[in-house]
Amino acid sequence: MLTLLLPRDAKSFKISHMEMIKGMRIGGTGKALAYFDTLEIPIIENTADEEDLTGGMETVSSRGQVGWMGLGVGAR
């Protein structure tokens, strides 16, 4: 639903100063984000079937936007 509020060409959503981001781990470090950190969530095009999301996930992964801190991806 968030993507309906963002410009159509938005590539990501950024959020900071939220208590809930403290639960997100920084990939490979074991450290968690803090209240003042910024979490950037890449936005990929939505598809009818989950297996078709692979292309979008590969694209944001190659840009370094997705790590092993969980699926931080929003679908448009």
N, C-alpha and C positions, 0 to 999 in steps of 0.2 A: 504494500500500500504506500510505502514511503516514496517509491519511484514515481508515483502519480503526482507528487508534489515537486519533484525535481525537474529541471530542464530535460528535454528529450535526449540531448546529446551528453548528459552527465555520464562521466566514466566511473565515478566513485561517490561515496557518501562518507563524510568525515564527522566524527563525534568526539567530544572531550568534555571534561568536567561533569562526568556522570559516574556515580558509584558502581554501576553495573559493569563497566569495562575492566574493573579490577579482577574479574574472573577470567579474563582473556590472557593466555600465555603467549610470550614472545617466542616464536619458533626457534628451536635449537638451544635456547638459553635456560629454559626452566623458570625464568623470571616472569612475573605478571605485570601487566600494565598498571599504571597508577592513575589516580583521579585526574591529574593534570596532563597526562599523556593524551595523544590523539590516536584514535583507532580509525583507520581508513578501510572501508569496505567496498571492494570493486563491484560494479554493476554489470551483469551480463544479460544478454537477451534471453527471455524465457522460451521454453519449448514445451510441446505437448507431452513429451516423454522424458523422464529423468536421464536416460542413457544418451539423449541427444544434447545434453548440457556439456558433454566432454569438450567440444571445440571451444566454447566460451571459457571453460575452466583452464584449458591449455593456454589460451591467449593471455589471461590475467596471470597465470603462473609464470609464463615466460617473461612477463614484465616485472616479476618479482613482487606482485601484489598479494599472493596467497602463499602462506607458509604453513607449517604444521602447528598452528595455534588454533586450529578448528576451521570449520567452513565459514569464513567471513565473506560470504558472497551474497549479494542481493540480486534477485532476478527481476527483470523488467517485464 
